């Protein structure tokens, strides 16, 4: 019985892997047919807000530099990529990373009962590192701040890494002041 379950599990993972590979190949073929160079992909984490063409947060996005613009695409595993919005290079004013380490301090009811006023001294600390990649730009009418979120350990370094990738791809065409925070 045990070996039957193991064999079925192995077959399941092989089928799942083949399906995932096929879906990835379809997504790559679609990107190439849309004119994107796969090697120029820049991960941008979770889209939060700030682009006039994108109304809702998107859990997984990527930017593809193409011609004179940055294309923002929905880019989730096992899904076909979907163009969501673009930012023209000459409209970009700044690209910056803002980090925020949040510490939630909670006093539980149990601690309050056991320790009384001393519970305030022994608060529970939970650290959640968040960083934001912000592209400041103007569409000719309005200023925009398109914001992408990175979460978890090393979020700030990850955000800076992708910020630098954007700067490296278009370093010749950017004419704005770079701000390091």
C-alpha angles and dihedrals in degrees: 000000000000093000092049090056091047092051092047089049092051092048090049092053092047091052091045091049092049090049091049092049091049091049091048091051090050091050092048092048091050092050092050091048088052089056100256124141106226093211091059094062114132117195112226104178119217118356108227109175148300107093116108093216096050116069103174135046114264118211097212125025139163133193121224117193109221128169106319100339146063113240117208112211135185100240114179126155115266090013131104113248115255126199110236106170146327140226120205115229095231091054094058114106100174144350115207143164121226118190128201125184109197121202116193113201114198129183108202122212090242092056091047092053094044099041104024112197090356088070087081089062093050099050119161112247123208120182121205115178115213128176131181130211107207125192111196113201145149124228093202093271109041140025115241135192110201108197131200123187130219119190136190138032111345093014093140093051090047092051091049091048092056092040089056090048090057091048092048094050094053103020092129095051099044115096103175134103114265115223120204114200 
